[in-house]
């Protein structure tokens, strides 16, 4: 007996694809090499926008905008189904220290959103107490955030209630293919017959693709973060400056991130990163000098050259698909990416044009 559709990877992308396929009437099983939702998805910040959206190709903006429209309903439905509040909050995103403000404005006009250039008085009104003395910024009031571990827990529980099987601590190591058709998977424990599979293994996707002759430049990029426990009400807005951000959580905690480190699959935290993040945090919000750092952690993002994910079928293997390479934007692009991947697997009309995400890299 063949397995249903197999998804390799139980992070935000894999879990959302499973949810979309289940909604389409498909049977699906999710495999994760360890506990699902505990890699990059758990470690991220949950900002629901690319950090500098005008610096990305339009294909990223298209997925981001669709995902942003999906999120309020998704979070509400998950809370109703599971009782878990993923803490979707429209905090707004204030970007400081930009040198390409005109490009940002053109991007905003193109997509008819409410983002705008902010001067010094605007900045103080948007978020008092900042320490940069910035004369200009870019204010994106519509941008929201989610608390990513809570969202992952909600999706996972929702899938379990729908009887979607999630198999943890079982790593997929290879594939069985005959005459260009997928016949099964090989894990570290057994062989599994299946004729449809989606690789959504985050930073490990590149290794798995190499097993099937597919060369895709997806590699791990370590990101380290800190969580502060300051006095309540210190920060209301998401602040971004020089690729570092501060995120206010609903309980008053403030998340500070993130490093970008090309160190392979090394997920260890370092004191050098902690010191750098503390210094950055205090420059942006001086009141954090007296706040306690509760915890430091690291995750491995699935880095890709322009942050454009690869979504589509293997060009030479029927039944084998890839949805990976979201880099820093797994949560930002997740709902739309999952919907597109599910459309392609099911043979439905794609929710967006799949061409920009097409996989071409046969090794």
C-alpha positions as CSV (number, residue, x, y, z in Angstrom):
1,X,0.0,0.0,0.0
2,X,1.3,3.4,-0.9
3,X,1.6,6.2,1.5
4,X,-0.4,9.4,0.9
5,X,1.4,12.6,-0.1
6,X,4.6,12.9,1.9
7,X,5.9,16.2,3.1
8,X,9.5,16.4,4.3
9,X,9.8,19.0,6.9
10,X,7.5,20.0,9.8
11,X,8.3,23.7,9.9
12,X,5.9,26.6,9.0
13,X,6.1,25.8,5.3
14,X,5.6,22.0,5.6
15,X,2.8,22.3,8.1
16,X,0.9,24.9,6.1
17,X,1.2,22.8,3.0
18,X,-0.2,19.9,4.9
19,X,-3.1,22.0,6.0
20,X,-3.8,23.2,2.4
21,X,-3.6,19.7,1.0
22,X,-6.0,18.4,3.7
23,X,-8.4,21.2,2.8
24,X,-8.2,20.0,-0.8
25,X,-9.3,16.5,0.2
26,X,-5.9,14.9,0.0
27,X,-4.4,12.5,2.5
28,X,-1.0,13.7,3.7
29,X,1.7,12.7,6.2
30,X,4.5,15.0,7.5
31,X,8.0,13.8,8.3
32,X,10.5,15.7,10.4
33,X,14.0,14.8,11.3
34,X,13.4,15.9,14.9
35,X,10.4,17.5,16.7
36,X,8.3,19.5,14.2
37,X,8.4,23.3,14.3
38,X,11.6,23.4,16.3
39,X,14.1,24.6,13.7
40,X,14.2,28.0,11.9
41,X,10.4,28.4,12.2
42,X,10.6,28.4,16.0
43,X,13.7,30.6,16.1
44,X,12.4,33.5,13.9
45,X,10.8,36.8,14.8
46,X,7.4,36.5,13.1
47,X,7.4,39.9,11.3
48,X,4.8,39.6,8.5
49,X,6.8,41.6,6.0
50,X,10.1,41.3,4.2
51,X,12.4,43.6,6.2
52,X,13.1,46.0,3.3
53,X,10.4,44.9,0.8
54,X,11.4,47.3,-2.0
55,X,14.8,45.5,-2.2
56,X,13.2,42.2,-3.2
57,X,12.0,41.1,-6.6
58,X,8.2,41.6,-7.3
59,X,7.7,37.8,-7.0
60,X,8.5,38.1,-3.2
61,X,6.1,41.0,-2.8
62,X,3.3,39.1,-4.5
63,X,3.6,36.2,-2.1
64,X,3.9,38.5,0.8
65,X,0.8,40.5,0.0
66,X,-1.3,37.4,-0.5
67,X,0.0,35.9,2.8
68,X,-0.7,39.2,4.6
69,X,-4.3,39.0,3.4
70,X,-4.6,35.4,4.6
71,X,-3.2,35.8,8.1
72,X,-6.0,37.5,10.0
73,X,-8.5,34.8,9.0
74,X,-6.0,32.0,9.4
75,X,-5.1,33.0,13.0
76,X,-8.8,33.5,13.9
77,X,-9.7,30.1,12.5
78,X,-6.8,28.4,14.3
79,X,-7.8,30.0,17.6
80,X,-11.4,28.8,17.1
81,X,-10.3,25.3,16.3
82,X,-7.5,24.9,18.9
83,X,-7.9,27.5,21.6
84,X,-4.3,28.7,20.9
85,X,-4.0,32.5,20.2
86,X,-1.0,33.1,17.8
87,X,-1.0,36.7,18.8
88,X,-1.5,38.4,15.4
89,X,-0.9,42.1,16.2
90,X,-0.7,45.0,13.8
91,X,2.3,46.7,15.4
92,X,3.4,48.6,12.3
93,X,7.0,48.5,11.1
94,X,9.3,51.6,11.4
95,X,12.4,51.4,9.3
96,X,15.3,53.7,10.2
97,X,18.7,54.4,8.7
98,X,17.6,53.9,5.0
99,X,19.5,55.5,2.1
100,X,17.1,54.4,-0.6
101,X,14.0,56.2,0.5
102,X,13.0,57.2,-3.0
103,X,13.0,53.6,-4.1
104,X,10.9,52.7,-1.0
105,X,8.4,55.5,-1.9
106,X,8.1,54.2,-5.5
107,X,7.5,50.7,-4.2
108,X,4.8,52.0,-1.9
109,X,3.1,53.9,-4.7
110,X,3.3,50.9,-7.0
111,X,1.5,48.7,-4.5
112,X,-0.9,51.3,-3.3
113,X,-0.3,50.8,0.4
114,X,-0.2,53.3,3.3
115,X,3.6,53.2,3.8
116,X,5.3,56.6,3.8
117,X,8.5,58.6,4.5
118,X,8.5,59.8,8.2
119,X,10.5,62.8,9.4
120,X,12.0,63.2,12.9
121,X,8.8,64.5,14.5
122,X,6.8,61.7,12.9
123,X,9.3,59.1,14.2
124,X,9.0,60.4,17.8
125,X,5.2,60.3,17.5
126,X,5.3,56.8,16.1
127,X,7.6,55.4,18.8
128,X,9.0,57.7,21.6
129,X,12.3,57.0,23.2
130,X,14.4,55.9,20.3
131,X,18.0,56.8,20.5
132,X,19.2,57.1,16.9
133,X,18.4,60.7,16.2
134,X,17.3,59.7,12.8
135,X,16.0,62.5,10.5
136,X,14.0,60.2,8.3
137,X,12.4,56.8,8.4
138,X,9.9,54.7,6.5
139,X,6.7,53.9,8.3
140,X,4.6,50.9,7.4
141,X,1.6,51.0,9.7
142,X,-0.2,48.0,8.2
143,X,2.5,45.5,9.1
144,X,1.6,42.9,11.6
145,X,3.4,40.2,13.5
146,X,2.7,36.7,15.0
147,X,4.3,34.9,17.9
148,X,5.8,32.2,15.8
149,X,6.0,29.4,18.4
150,X,2.3,29.9,19.2
151,X,1.3,29.8,15.6
152,X,3.3,26.6,15.0
153,X,1.6,25.0,18.0
154,X,-1.8,26.1,16.7
155,X,-1.2,24.7,13.2
156,X,0.2,21.4,14.6
157,X,-2.8,20.9,16.9
158,X,-5.2,21.8,14.1
159,X,-3.6,19.1,11.9
160,X,-3.7,16.6,14.7
161,X,-7.4,17.3,15.2
162,X,-7.9,16.7,11.5
163,X,-6.1,13.3,11.8
164,X,-3.1,14.5,9.7
165,X,-0.2,12.2,10.7
166,X,3.0,14.0,11.8
167,X,5.9,11.6,12.1
168,X,8.8,13.1,14.2
169,X,12.4,12.1,14.8
170,X,12.5,10.2,11.4
171,X,14.9,11.7,8.8
172,X,14.3,11.2,5.1
173,X,17.7,10.2,3.6
174,X,16.9,9.3,0.0
175,X,14.4,8.6,-2.7
176,X,13.4,5.6,-4.8
177,X,12.9,6.6,-8.5
178,X,12.2,4.5,-11.6
179,X,12.3,6.0,-15.1
180,X,11.8,9.5,-13.9
181,X,8.9,8.7,-11.5
182,X,9.0,8.9,-7.8
183,X,8.3,5.5,-6.2
184,X,9.2,6.0,-2.6
185,X,11.3,7.5,0.2
186,X,14.1,6.0,2.3
187,X,14.3,7.2,5.9
188,X,16.8,6.4,8.6
189,X,14.3,3.7,9.8
190,X,12.5,2.2,6.8
191,X,11.4,2.4,3.1
192,X,8.1,4.1,2.4
193,X,6.3,3.7,-0.9
194,X,4.7,6.9,-2.3
195,X,4.3,8.6,-5.6
196,X,4.0,12.3,-4.4
197,X,6.4,14.1,-2.1
198,X,7.2,17.7,-1.3
199,X,10.6,18.7,0.0
200,X,10.0,21.5,2.5
201,X,13.0,20.8,4.8
202,X,14.3,24.4,5.2
203,X,18.0,24.6,5.4
204,X,18.3,20.9,4.8
205,X,16.5,21.1,1.5
206,X,19.6,21.6,-0.6
207,X,21.1,18.4,0.7
208,X,17.9,16.4,-0.1
209,X,17.7,18.0,-3.6
210,X,21.3,16.9,-4.3
211,X,20.1,13.3,-3.7
212,X,17.8,13.6,-6.8
213,X,20.2,15.4,-9.1
214,X,18.8,18.8,-8.3
215,X,21.2,21.7,-7.7
216,X,19.4,24.5,-5.8
217,X,21.4,27.1,-3.9
218,X,19.6,26.7,-0.6
219,X,22.0,26.7,2.3
220,X,21.9,27.3,6.1
221,X,22.4,30.8,7.4
222,X,22.6,31.1,11.2
223,X,20.6,33.8,12.9
224,X,21.0,34.5,16.6
225,X,18.5,36.4,18.7
226,X,17.9,37.8,22.2
227,X,14.7,38.1,24.3
228,X,14.5,41.0,26.8
229,X,12.1,41.3,29.7
230,X,11.9,45.1,30.3
231,X,9.3,47.1,32.1
232,X,5.9,46.9,30.4
233,X,5.0,49.3,27.6
234,X,8.5,50.2,26.6
235,X,8.0,49.5,22.9
236,X,4.9,49.4,20.8
237,X,6.2,49.3,17.2
238,X,8.5,46.9,15.3
239,X,11.7,48.9,14.7
240,X,14.2,48.0,12.0
241,X,17.6,49.6,11.6
242,X,20.7,48.4,9.7
243,X,19.2,44.9,9.2
244,X,18.6,44.5,13.0
245,X,15.1,44.6,14.5
246,X,13.3,45.0,17.8
247,X,9.8,43.3,18.1
248,X,7.4,44.1,21.0
249,X,5.5,41.1,22.2
250,X,2.0,41.4,23.7
251,X,3.3,40.4,27.1
252,X,5.8,43.3,27.1
253,X,8.9,41.3,26.1
254,X,11.1,42.6,23.3
255,X,12.8,40.3,20.8
256,X,16.1,41.5,19.3
257,X,17.6,40.0,16.1
258,X,19.2,38.9,14.1
259,X,22.7,37.9,12.9
260,X,23.4,36.6,9.5
261,X,26.2,34.0,9.7
262,X,27.3,31.6,7.0
263,X,28.7,28.9,9.3
264,X,27.1,25.7,7.8
265,X,24.9,23.6,10.1
266,X,26.4,25.0,13.3
267,X,23.5,26.2,15.5
268,X,25.5,27.1,18.6
269,X,25.0,30.5,20.2
270,X,28.0,32.8,20.7
271,X,28.9,35.5,23.2
272,X,30.2,37.7,20.4
273,X,26.7,37.7,18.8
274,X,25.1,38.4,22.2
275,X,27.3,41.4,22.8
276,X,26.7,42.7,19.3
277,X,22.9,42.3,19.6
278,X,22.9,44.0,23.1
279,X,24.9,46.9,21.7
280,X,22.5,47.3,18.8
281,X,19.4,47.0,21.0
282,X,20.6,49.8,23.3
283,X,21.5,52.1,20.5
284,X,18.0,51.7,19.0
285,X,16.2,51.8,22.4
286,X,18.4,53.2,25.1
287,X,16.0,52.2,27.9
288,X,17.0,48.5,27.3
289,X,20.3,49.2,29.0
290,X,18.5,48.4,32.3
291,X,16.5,45.4,31.0
292,X,17.2,41.8,31.7
293,X,18.1,39.5,28.8
294,X,16.1,36.3,29.4
295,X,17.4,34.0,26.7
296,X,19.6,33.8,23.6
297,X,19.0,31.3,20.8
298,X,19.9,30.5,17.2
299,X,18.3,29.0,14.1
300,X,19.3,28.0,10.6
301,X,17.5,29.8,7.8
302,X,17.2,28.3,4.3
303,X,19.3,30.9,2.5
304,X,18.7,31.6,-1.2
305,X,20.4,34.1,-3.5
306,X,17.6,36.7,-3.6
307,X,15.2,35.3,-1.1
308,X,12.9,34.0,-3.8
309,X,11.6,30.6,-2.8
310,X,11.8,27.6,-5.1
311,X,8.2,26.2,-5.5
312,X,7.4,23.6,-8.1
313,X,8.0,20.1,-9.5
314,X,11.4,18.6,-10.1
315,X,12.0,19.1,-13.8
316,X,12.9,15.5,-14.4
317,X,11.1,13.5,-11.6
318,X,7.4,13.2,-11.7
319,X,5.7,13.4,-8.3
320,X,8.6,15.2,-6.6
321,X,8.1,18.8,-5.6
322,X,10.1,21.5,-3.7
323,X,9.0,24.4,-1.6
324,X,12.0,26.0,0.1
325,X,14.5,28.8,0.0
326,X,12.4,31.4,1.8
327,X,15.5,32.7,3.7
328,X,14.3,35.3,6.2
329,X,10.7,35.2,5.0
330,X,9.2,31.8,5.9
331,X,6.4,33.2,8.0
332,X,6.0,36.2,5.7
333,X,5.5,34.1,2.6
334,X,4.3,30.9,4.2
335,X,0.5,30.9,3.6
336,X,0.8,31.9,-0.1
337,X,3.7,29.6,-0.8
338,X,1.7,26.7,0.8
339,X,-1.3,27.5,-1.3
340,X,0.7,27.6,-4.5
341,X,2.5,24.4,-3.7
342,X,-0.8,22.6,-3.0
343,X,-2.3,23.9,-6.2
344,X,0.7,22.5,-8.2
345,X,0.6,19.1,-6.5
346,X,-3.2,18.8,-7.0
347,X,-3.1,20.1,-10.6
348,X,-5.3,23.1,-9.7
349,X,-5.2,26.6,-11.2
350,X,-2.2,28.2,-9.4
351,X,-3.2,31.0,-7.0
352,X,-0.3,33.0,-8.4
353,X,1.8,32.7,-11.5
354,X,4.3,29.9,-10.7
355,X,6.9,30.9,-13.2
356,X,9.1,33.1,-11.0
357,X,9.5,30.2,-8.5
358,X,10.2,27.5,-11.0
359,X,13.0,25.0,-10.4
360,X,15.6,24.9,-13.1
361,X,18.8,23.6,-11.4
362,X,19.4,20.1,-12.5
363,X,22.9,19.1,-11.5
